[in-house]
Amino acid sequence: MSNLGLKIVEHIDRLPQSLIDGYKGLATANIADVMGRFRAMDYTVKSMNRLGVHLVGSALTIRIHPTDNLMIHKAMDLAKPGDVLVIDAFGGKENAVVGELICHYAKIKGIAGIVTSSPIRDTNAIYNMDIPVFARGATPRGPLKEGSGEINTTISCGLVPVNPGDIIVGDDDGVVVVPKSEAVSVLEETKKIQEKEQSIIDGMYESRSWERKWVDETLYAKGYSPVKG
């Protein structure tokens, strides 16, 4: 009998915690730029907490039916401290798949955060909690707990592929997914970008100007010519 639709991979490879921690404080916008402006989740996957949230952790992937969250409960039992539950509910919009009780238990387990492209509920409680939760809005309609689903397989969340152990970073702009195989180089390049941007900002305020030559150079290279008269 096939185990598709009821598949649980209990043990996955995670990157060194020191590498994952390197992403703390890095902006999702800069990380996305390094990855060619790809690997950023759809704009509907937004923080459900107070402003200033920052999520960093290792992806524990979950695929569920849009109306059922049994596999989320199983995944929490398998999760290690620092994991991020990334939930693929096939873009379901009718049922909340995460609520306050799940968030409290996740916090107790040391789970770093929760990301889903479906709705949640108990938003007031979650808004005031210190566990990052990213979701597609809210609804009071809860889920069933019947099965089926998969844990730690390749999923899609927010229109981005996610593999177990990928690095998840979230802030007030949204969520990005850093593939495990690219984690070192993306980290190095993101730090360079943030240092460069800070240098530009500092220079702006020191000189009260911003070098704009590149704007016209880019336009002229594309064939632009001024319209006179």
Backbone bond lengths (Angstrom), bond angles and torsions (degrees), N, CA, C in turn:
res aa  C-N    CA-C-N  psi(-1)  N-CA   C-N-CA  omega(-1)  CA-C   N-CA-C  phi
1 M - - - 1.460 - - 1.527 110.21 -
2 S 1.340 117.66 133.98 1.451 121.72 -179.94 1.524 110.71 -69.12
3 N 1.339 115.44 144.33 1.459 118.63 176.00 1.528 111.66 -101.40
4 L 1.337 116.78 12.30 1.458 119.52 174.17 1.520 108.92 -62.26
5 G 1.334 115.78 133.42 1.458 120.02 -177.85 1.512 113.24 86.80
6 L 1.328 116.63 -7.63 1.463 121.09 174.94 1.531 106.95 -150.26
7 K 1.330 114.06 63.91 1.461 120.90 -172.83 1.522 109.64 -122.99
8 I 1.313 116.53 126.93 1.462 121.89 179.85 1.523 109.24 -127.71
9 V 1.324 116.32 115.61 1.456 122.51 174.86 1.530 106.18 -98.70
10 E 1.304 116.63 111.30 1.465 119.88 -171.01 1.518 113.64 -82.09
11 H 1.325 118.01 -27.91 1.462 120.59 -175.03 1.525 110.06 -121.39
12 I 1.333 116.26 125.81 1.460 121.63 178.83 1.523 109.68 -129.41
13 D 1.327 115.74 159.40 1.461 121.12 175.70 1.521 109.54 -86.00
14 R 1.318 116.08 128.96 1.455 121.72 177.25 1.525 109.42 -113.06
15 L 1.305 116.37 148.51 1.463 120.83 177.33 1.531 109.71 -70.22
16 P 1.339 117.49 159.52 1.471 119.62 177.42 1.526 111.30 -57.24
17 Q 1.314 116.17 139.93 1.457 119.81 -177.67 1.517 111.89 -60.90
18 S 1.319 116.69 -32.30 1.467 119.97 179.03 1.529 111.21 -62.24
19 L 1.334 117.02 -36.13 1.464 120.92 177.70 1.522 110.27 -70.37
20 I 1.321 116.98 -44.97 1.464 121.04 178.88 1.524 110.11 -60.26
21 D 1.326 116.83 -44.46 1.467 121.28 -179.26 1.518 112.26 -62.37
22 G 1.325 117.38 -23.76 1.452 120.58 178.62 1.515 113.43 -61.09
23 Y 1.326 116.85 -21.47 1.459 121.62 -179.29 1.524 112.90 -84.60
24 K 1.318 117.31 -7.27 1.462 119.73 -179.98 1.527 109.98 -64.27
25 G 1.299 116.19 130.31 1.456 121.23 179.80 1.511 114.72 87.97
26 L 1.332 118.30 -6.76 1.466 120.72 179.33 1.536 109.57 -85.97
27 A 1.314 115.95 139.58 1.460 121.57 -177.51 1.521 111.16 -77.65
28 T 1.321 116.39 137.99 1.462 120.24 178.24 1.522 111.31 -60.52
29 A 1.327 117.78 -33.77 1.464 120.77 -179.36 1.524 110.74 -62.29
30 N 1.327 116.66 -42.95 1.457 120.12 179.10 1.519 111.88 -68.14
31 I 1.319 116.39 -39.75 1.468 120.29 177.87 1.522 110.18 -62.68
32 A 1.335 116.93 -43.45 1.465 120.93 179.22 1.522 111.03 -62.58
33 D 1.347 116.87 -38.99 1.468 120.04 178.62 1.522 110.91 -60.95
34 V 1.327 116.50 -42.30 1.465 120.53 179.64 1.531 110.49 -61.13
35 M 1.320 117.01 -34.36 1.464 121.39 -178.17 1.528 111.87 -92.26
36 G 1.327 116.05 30.38 1.460 120.52 175.50 1.512 113.64 69.94
37 R 1.344 116.48 23.57 1.466 123.21 -177.04 1.527 112.04 63.65
38 F 1.314 115.63 21.72 1.457 122.18 171.14 1.528 109.02 -104.53
39 R 1.313 115.86 -178.90 1.466 123.54 175.79 1.532 113.07 63.94
40 A 1.333 116.71 17.35 1.463 120.93 171.96 1.523 107.79 -101.23
41 M 1.323 116.89 128.87 1.459 119.99 -177.77 1.526 111.33 -66.07
42 D 1.305 114.82 156.06 1.454 123.43 177.74 1.533 110.66 -49.43
43 Y 1.337 115.54 146.38 1.467 120.43 -173.77 1.527 113.89 -61.71
44 T 1.322 117.81 -16.63 1.461 119.54 -179.41 1.528 112.63 -75.16
45 V 1.335 117.88 -15.39 1.463 120.97 177.78 1.526 108.08 -86.72
46 K 1.318 115.72 98.18 1.455 121.99 -171.74 1.524 111.53 -123.91
47 S 1.334 115.04 158.79 1.454 121.09 176.65 1.519 110.36 -62.64
48 M 1.334 115.67 135.99 1.456 122.15 176.46 1.528 110.64 -104.87
49 N 1.335 116.57 14.75 1.462 122.05 -179.10 1.529 110.44 -111.01
50 R 1.310 115.15 -175.99 1.462 120.63 174.45 1.528 110.28 -63.57
51 L 1.327 116.05 159.18 1.453 120.61 176.58 1.525 110.22 -61.05
52 G 1.312 115.12 148.97 1.452 120.67 178.23 1.513 114.31 98.15
53 V 1.343 117.35 7.22 1.459 120.73 -179.60 1.530 110.44 -69.79
54 H 1.318 116.00 145.90 1.471 120.01 172.93 1.520 108.03 -144.76
55 L 1.320 114.93 121.08 1.459 122.74 -176.65 1.516 110.14 -112.84
56 V 1.321 116.99 132.04 1.463 122.62 172.93 1.520 107.84 -141.35
57 G 1.332 116.92 130.80 1.457 119.32 177.43 1.511 112.36 -177.63
58 S 1.318 114.30 -179.14 1.463 122.89 -177.69 1.525 109.68 -97.10
59 A 1.321 116.99 131.37 1.460 121.14 -174.15 1.525 112.61 -70.87
60 L 1.321 115.58 126.23 1.456 122.68 164.93 1.519 104.92 -110.47
61 T 1.325 116.90 111.79 1.460 120.87 -168.87 1.528 111.86 -91.76
62 I 1.330 114.32 143.71 1.468 121.42 -178.31 1.527 108.65 -138.23
63 R 1.310 116.52 129.69 1.472 121.43 173.33 1.521 107.95 -115.68
64 I 1.333 116.09 126.85 1.460 120.73 -177.49 1.524 110.63 -134.52
65 H 1.325 114.80 163.52 1.464 120.16 169.18 1.523 107.81 -67.43
66 P 1.331 119.52 145.38 1.463 121.48 -175.87 1.526 115.38 -57.55
67 T 1.340 117.60 -16.41 1.469 119.55 -176.66 1.524 112.86 -114.77
68 D 1.338 117.81 12.91 1.467 119.42 -170.33 1.528 110.64 -140.53
69 N 1.342 117.29 136.07 1.472 118.64 -178.30 1.528 113.89 -124.80
70 L 1.321 117.87 23.10 1.464 120.04 179.57 1.524 111.35 -56.37
71 M 1.335 116.95 -42.01 1.463 120.19 -177.47 1.528 112.54 -68.42
72 I 1.325 117.58 -23.52 1.467 119.21 174.86 1.527 109.57 -66.48
73 H 1.326 116.02 -41.62 1.467 120.06 178.26 1.529 110.82 -63.39
74 K 1.330 116.91 -40.84 1.461 120.17 177.71 1.525 110.55 -65.38
75 A 1.313 116.37 -41.25 1.464 120.50 -178.66 1.522 111.18 -63.06
76 M 1.317 117.71 -36.63 1.465 119.56 178.49 1.518 111.39 -63.46
77 D 1.325 117.25 -32.81 1.462 120.18 177.50 1.523 111.80 -69.43
78 L 1.333 116.60 -26.03 1.464 121.56 -179.76 1.521 112.89 -91.14
79 A 1.319 117.22 -17.54 1.463 121.87 -171.68 1.523 112.32 -65.84
80 K 1.326 114.07 147.43 1.454 122.26 174.15 1.534 108.51 -103.95
81 P 1.343 117.54 155.06 1.463 119.17 175.34 1.523 111.37 -54.25
82 G 1.313 116.28 133.69 1.456 121.13 -179.25 1.514 114.19 95.72
83 D 1.336 117.85 -9.41 1.463 120.54 177.18 1.536 110.44 -72.05
84 V 1.323 115.28 153.45 1.456 122.66 171.53 1.525 107.75 -114.91
85 L 1.321 117.67 123.87 1.457 121.08 175.34 1.521 108.46 -76.36
86 V 1.333 116.97 115.81 1.465 121.77 178.94 1.520 106.93 -112.53
87 I 1.328 116.27 116.63 1.460 121.93 -166.28 1.524 111.35 -113.04
88 D 1.305 115.46 121.91 1.458 123.88 175.80 1.523 107.77 -102.49
89 A 1.336 115.94 104.55 1.468 121.10 177.38 1.525 110.10 -110.12
90 F 1.321 115.49 31.01 1.470 122.30 177.78 1.528 111.95 56.61
91 G 1.346 115.29 32.85 1.454 119.06 177.11 1.509 114.28 68.65
92 G 1.334 117.46 18.83 1.459 120.61 -178.95 1.514 112.22 -57.47
93 K 1.334 116.67 139.68 1.459 121.47 -177.13 1.525 113.10 -120.20
94 E 1.317 117.69 -1.92 1.460 120.06 -172.12 1.530 113.68 -94.29
95 N 1.329 117.50 -29.93 1.468 120.97 -175.23 1.520 111.11 -123.28
96 A 1.327 116.19 138.89 1.460 120.65 170.60 1.519 108.38 -72.54
97 V 1.328 116.40 136.83 1.470 119.93 179.61 1.523 111.87 -108.50
98 V 1.341 117.01 -8.51 1.464 122.96 179.12 1.519 108.66 -136.08
99 G 1.343 115.55 139.83 1.454 120.84 176.69 1.517 111.22 -140.08
100 E 1.327 115.19 -170.98 1.461 121.10 -173.81 1.522 112.70 -59.75
101 L 1.340 118.74 -42.67 1.463 120.43 -177.01 1.525 111.44 -62.58
102 I 1.318 116.56 -43.19 1.466 120.39 177.45 1.525 110.06 -59.83
103 C 1.323 117.20 -42.15 1.463 120.28 -177.99 1.524 111.53 -66.30
104 H 1.325 117.06 -39.91 1.464 119.11 178.18 1.533 110.89 -64.47
105 Y 1.330 116.35 -42.38 1.467 118.72 -179.53 1.528 110.24 -67.65
106 A 1.326 116.62 -38.93 1.464 120.49 177.59 1.527 110.39 -60.27
107 K 1.316 115.56 -40.73 1.463 119.90 178.81 1.524 111.01 -63.43
108 I 1.317 116.82 -44.12 1.463 121.44 178.18 1.525 111.04 -60.20
109 K 1.331 116.25 -38.33 1.469 121.59 -178.80 1.528 113.09 -75.03
110 G 1.322 117.79 -9.91 1.457 120.20 -177.32 1.514 113.40 82.97
111 I 1.331 116.97 14.23 1.464 120.91 176.78 1.526 108.64 -65.73
112 A 1.340 116.68 135.36 1.462 120.80 -172.65 1.515 113.02 -73.30
113 G 1.331 117.73 -30.41 1.456 120.36 -178.70 1.510 111.55 175.13
114 I 1.339 114.81 179.13 1.458 122.19 -177.45 1.519 108.74 -133.97
115 V 1.331 116.69 135.44 1.465 122.51 178.32 1.522 108.50 -131.34
116 T 1.332 116.96 128.26 1.454 120.93 175.32 1.522 109.69 -147.08
117 S 1.318 116.46 147.42 1.466 120.48 176.25 1.522 111.06 -92.57
118 S 1.327 116.85 13.00 1.454 122.89 175.23 1.529 109.47 -112.19
119 P 1.334 118.51 173.06 1.467 120.33 -178.67 1.527 112.77 -73.73
120 I 1.331 114.04 166.03 1.456 122.36 170.81 1.534 107.28 -123.59
121 R 1.335 116.15 -179.65 1.463 119.60 170.59 1.535 109.32 -140.70
122 D 1.320 117.12 179.40 1.476 122.29 -173.38 1.521 109.90 62.59
123 T 1.313 115.91 44.62 1.463 120.46 -170.21 1.522 113.28 -66.43
124 N 1.328 118.41 -34.99 1.459 119.17 -179.16 1.523 110.82 -63.47
125 A 1.333 116.15 -43.53 1.462 120.25 178.71 1.525 110.80 -64.63
126 I 1.327 116.81 -44.21 1.463 120.78 -178.05 1.528 111.01 -68.19
127 Y 1.319 116.73 -36.32 1.464 121.35 178.51 1.523 111.10 -56.42
128 N 1.320 115.71 -36.61 1.464 120.62 -176.02 1.527 113.21 -94.66
129 M 1.342 117.84 1.69 1.458 120.19 178.09 1.523 110.65 -87.10
130 D 1.348 115.21 158.56 1.464 118.83 -179.87 1.520 111.92 -101.38
131 I 1.344 116.85 32.76 1.462 121.10 169.30 1.524 106.90 -115.18
132 P 1.339 118.20 122.95 1.463 120.33 -177.62 1.529 112.06 -65.06
133 V 1.331 115.49 131.34 1.456 122.07 177.29 1.526 107.87 -131.78
134 F 1.329 115.93 126.41 1.455 122.08 178.38 1.526 107.54 -118.27
135 A 1.334 116.41 132.15 1.460 119.43 -174.48 1.518 110.24 -157.12
136 R 1.325 113.66 177.95 1.457 121.69 179.82 1.529 109.51 -104.27
137 G 1.323 116.10 67.93 1.447 119.51 177.48 1.517 113.34 77.11
138 A 1.324 115.10 -159.05 1.464 120.15 -172.94 1.518 111.82 -145.97
139 T 1.326 114.60 156.48 1.465 122.92 173.42 1.519 107.72 -155.00
140 P 1.345 118.43 147.43 1.460 119.23 177.85 1.526 113.34 -76.94
141 R 1.322 117.44 -11.42 1.469 120.72 -177.13 1.514 110.69 -74.58
142 G 1.326 117.16 115.64 1.459 122.02 -176.55 1.517 113.69 -84.77
143 P 1.349 116.19 177.62 1.463 121.88 -177.37 1.524 112.65 -97.30
144 L 1.322 115.07 165.69 1.456 122.20 169.06 1.530 108.55 -85.87
145 K 1.328 114.87 173.46 1.469 120.40 177.75 1.523 108.92 -138.05
146 E 1.330 114.70 70.61 1.459 121.30 -175.51 1.526 112.89 -117.11
147 G 1.327 120.13 -14.45 1.459 123.67 -166.48 1.491 104.43 99.23
148 S 1.193 127.96 -171.29 1.450 132.25 -16.34 1.524 109.27 -89.55
149 G 1.313 115.80 -171.12 1.447 118.97 178.53 1.511 112.28 155.83
150 E 1.319 115.48 -176.35 1.459 121.99 179.66 1.527 109.48 -140.43
151 I 1.317 116.24 150.08 1.458 122.24 177.43 1.527 109.04 -127.77
152 N 1.331 114.83 131.95 1.468 122.70 178.25 1.522 112.99 62.91
153 T 1.327 114.06 46.72 1.459 121.76 166.89 1.524 107.20 -120.79
154 T 1.322 117.54 172.91 1.460 120.60 177.58 1.526 109.69 -69.81
155 I 1.336 116.02 129.97 1.462 120.60 -178.93 1.527 109.56 -128.40
156 S 1.332 114.94 178.50 1.453 121.91 171.64 1.523 107.77 -126.90
157 C 1.319 116.19 128.49 1.464 120.69 178.26 1.518 108.42 -137.63
158 G 1.315 116.76 125.72 1.453 119.40 -177.97 1.512 113.21 61.64
159 L 1.346 116.20 31.79 1.467 124.71 179.25 1.525 113.23 70.11
160 V 1.335 117.52 18.72 1.462 122.15 179.38 1.529 108.89 -123.10
161 P 1.335 118.11 134.57 1.461 119.63 174.87 1.525 110.73 -69.35
162 V 1.324 116.18 140.04 1.464 121.19 179.52 1.520 108.46 -132.89
163 N 1.321 116.65 128.57 1.460 122.39 175.91 1.525 109.80 -109.81
164 P 1.318 116.90 151.18 1.463 119.39 177.18 1.522 111.16 -55.01
165 G 1.328 116.48 132.63 1.447 120.68 178.89 1.517 115.39 90.28
166 D 1.351 117.84 -8.37 1.465 119.14 172.48 1.528 108.96 -61.58
167 I 1.322 116.56 156.00 1.462 120.21 178.76 1.528 109.45 -89.42
168 I 1.317 115.43 129.06 1.454 122.31 178.53 1.524 108.71 -106.84
169 V 1.326 115.81 129.05 1.456 121.17 175.88 1.524 108.27 -127.69
170 G 1.336 116.50 130.26 1.450 120.60 179.46 1.517 111.39 -135.13
171 D 1.336 116.00 143.60 1.458 121.15 173.29 1.519 108.17 -148.30
172 D 1.329 117.77 -164.22 1.458 119.87 -174.98 1.526 113.04 -65.51
173 D 1.332 118.38 -16.85 1.465 121.29 176.50 1.527 112.69 -81.68
174 G 1.324 117.71 -26.21 1.457 121.24 -177.61 1.518 111.89 142.67
175 V 1.335 115.71 -149.94 1.468 121.24 -172.64 1.523 110.35 -129.91
176 V 1.341 116.13 138.02 1.461 121.53 171.88 1.522 109.53 -121.53
177 V 1.331 115.04 154.58 1.458 122.55 -179.74 1.513 108.55 -119.29
178 V 1.328 116.70 119.50 1.463 121.55 178.77 1.526 108.61 -102.02
179 P 1.334 118.23 115.20 1.465 119.72 179.04 1.521 111.63 -58.71
180 K 1.316 116.59 141.60 1.464 121.02 -178.96 1.520 112.10 -52.43
181 S 1.323 116.28 -42.06 1.466 120.66 -174.67 1.525 112.90 -68.30
182 E 1.340 117.19 -18.04 1.467 121.07 -176.83 1.527 112.24 -110.62
183 A 1.316 117.11 5.63 1.463 120.37 -169.40 1.523 113.26 -61.55
184 V 1.331 117.88 -40.21 1.463 120.50 -177.54 1.524 110.51 -67.72
185 S 1.321 117.46 -50.11 1.465 120.36 -176.62 1.525 111.58 -67.30
186 V 1.339 117.65 -38.54 1.462 120.35 179.07 1.524 110.38 -64.13
187 L 1.323 116.86 -40.21 1.459 120.33 178.06 1.526 110.93 -61.41
188 E 1.323 116.67 -46.89 1.465 120.40 -178.40 1.527 111.24 -61.80
189 E 1.340 116.46 -45.06 1.463 120.23 -177.03 1.522 111.54 -70.76
190 T 1.324 117.33 -33.83 1.466 119.73 179.17 1.519 110.80 -66.66
191 K 1.311 116.78 -40.61 1.467 119.99 177.56 1.527 110.41 -61.25
192 K 1.335 117.33 -39.74 1.461 120.85 178.09 1.524 110.95 -62.83
193 I 1.332 116.45 -43.19 1.466 120.48 -179.88 1.522 110.95 -63.00
194 Q 1.338 116.78 -45.09 1.461 119.12 -178.95 1.526 111.13 -64.15
195 E 1.340 116.90 -38.19 1.467 119.75 177.27 1.532 110.67 -65.77
196 K 1.334 116.58 -40.28 1.469 120.60 179.45 1.522 110.63 -64.62
197 E 1.332 117.14 -45.02 1.459 120.43 -178.68 1.528 111.19 -65.13
198 Q 1.320 116.57 -38.32 1.458 119.20 178.38 1.521 110.71 -65.43
199 S 1.339 115.48 -36.63 1.462 119.60 177.43 1.531 110.64 -64.33
200 I 1.331 117.12 -40.50 1.470 121.30 178.55 1.528 110.03 -63.75
201 I 1.321 116.26 -44.46 1.472 120.54 -179.68 1.526 110.73 -62.66
202 D 1.328 116.39 -45.45 1.464 120.14 179.33 1.524 110.63 -60.69
203 G 1.346 115.44 -41.73 1.464 120.04 179.82 1.510 112.82 -65.18
204 M 1.332 116.38 -36.42 1.462 121.23 178.02 1.525 111.50 -57.34
205 Y 1.325 114.66 -47.83 1.461 119.40 -176.25 1.525 112.25 -74.83
206 E 1.324 116.28 -28.36 1.462 119.43 178.59 1.529 111.13 -72.81
207 S 1.334 116.81 -41.70 1.469 121.04 -176.28 1.520 113.12 -98.98
208 R 1.341 116.79 -7.28 1.471 122.70 -175.34 1.523 111.32 56.44
209 S 1.340 116.65 33.65 1.467 121.38 179.51 1.525 109.11 -154.65
210 W 1.349 114.71 173.54 1.460 121.37 178.04 1.518 106.91 -144.74
211 E 1.289 117.36 123.78 1.458 122.31 -178.76 1.523 109.61 -57.23
212 R 1.348 117.00 118.60 1.472 121.66 -174.79 1.523 113.35 -111.75
213 K 1.312 118.03 4.69 1.470 121.37 -176.26 1.519 112.11 -55.52
214 W 1.310 116.09 -34.95 1.465 120.85 -175.79 1.532 112.77 -64.15
215 V 1.345 116.70 -25.65 1.470 119.58 -177.97 1.520 110.40 -64.35
216 D 1.345 116.56 -53.93 1.463 119.96 -179.53 1.523 111.60 -67.62
217 E 1.333 117.01 -36.30 1.463 119.29 177.88 1.513 111.07 -58.80
218 T 1.328 116.89 -42.21 1.460 121.01 178.65 1.524 110.99 -65.78
219 L 1.335 117.01 -43.72 1.467 120.42 -179.81 1.524 111.88 -64.63
220 Y 1.345 117.11 -43.98 1.465 120.38 179.29 1.529 111.05 -63.65
221 A 1.320 117.42 -36.74 1.456 120.98 178.27 1.524 111.43 -63.38
222 K 1.326 116.15 -24.83 1.465 120.48 178.80 1.533 113.34 -92.83
223 G 1.367 115.36 4.74 1.450 118.77 175.99 1.506 114.39 99.41
224 Y 1.302 118.78 10.31 1.460 121.90 -179.59 1.521 110.84 -69.54
225 S 1.341 116.17 141.63 1.475 121.40 169.91 1.522 107.22 -141.00
226 P 1.333 117.54 141.97 1.460 120.46 -177.36 1.523 112.04 -63.20
227 V 1.301 116.48 144.74 1.456 122.30 175.41 1.515 107.99 -95.60
228 K 1.331 116.47 119.42 1.464 121.04 -177.46 1.528 111.16 -97.48
229 G 1.301 115.23 152.58 1.449 120.78 175.79 1.496 112.81 103.79
